[in-house]
Amino acid sequence: ISAKDSFMIGKVGDSEINKDQKVKIPLLSIEGLPDFLQKLIIECEQVYGTHRDLWAGAFIASTALAIGQSYQVIGKYDNASVLWMALVAPSGMGKTEPLSIAFKPFHKIDSEKIKEFEQRLSEYETVKAMSKKERSEAGITQTPEIPICVQHILSDSTPEAVIQANKNNIRGINIVRDELHGWLLDIGRYSKSGEVQNWLSAWSQSPMTVNRKGSSPIKIEHPFINITGGLQPE
């Protein structure tokens, strides 16, 4: 909602919004951002004809992922750039393009990493299927390590898969959804115990441990899981 627009507000606890009260919302300030990023945000707004705040929010969110756990703000509390960002706007306002463009570099990296993982997994399974004699004849003296898939972006994943992805990429991962409402509906779909509490722990970077039957425990001392997406006002 831009400075020239307005919306209805009511006091907290009111059972009904006072339709006579309106407030104008100023643009999200971008003056503190690097010059090149300010220019990029303004240019995207003009080229795509969509609200500047959507572009600013998307680029800030993708920057938070890029920083990851490489830097921390150290004060009374130590904080990494964990950021949950909702781009709130009615349907048809153009929330998808900013998210797509801002996170495009990470999608490209992930595509390359997944191809590399698939190749290494194929090689691992080939060696694993060999007999001792075949390995000896091929000059293979050690059993190869199980490859891991390093990702930055997730969309639809179980809670266990999210934590495993964060363990594989401890610098940080980002859940990106065009519609965050879908992510909210997914809470409790896979597990009825403690999922909300786990998300709160992830937000505060408290240690997280997942124990599931048939698999090894997964423990992360300092989780880094960002969440970004669009959300309609209602």
Secondary structure as UniProt FT lines:
FT   TURN            3..4
FT   STRAND          6..8
FT   TURN            12..13
FT   TURN            19..20
FT   STRAND          22..24
FT   TURN            31..32
FT   HELIX           35..48
FT   HELIX           52..67
FT   HELIX           68..70
FT   STRAND          73..74
FT   STRAND          78..79
FT   STRAND          84..88
FT   TURN            91..92
FT   HELIX           96..102
FT   HELIX           104..128
FT   HELIX           132..137
FT   TURN            138..139
FT   STRAND          153..154
FT   HELIX           159..168
FT   TURN            169..171
FT   STRAND          173..179
FT   HELIX           180..186
FT   TURN            187..189
FT   HELIX           195..203
FT   TURN            204..205
FT   STRAND          208..210
FT   TURN            213..214
FT   STRAND          218..220
FT   STRAND          225..231
//
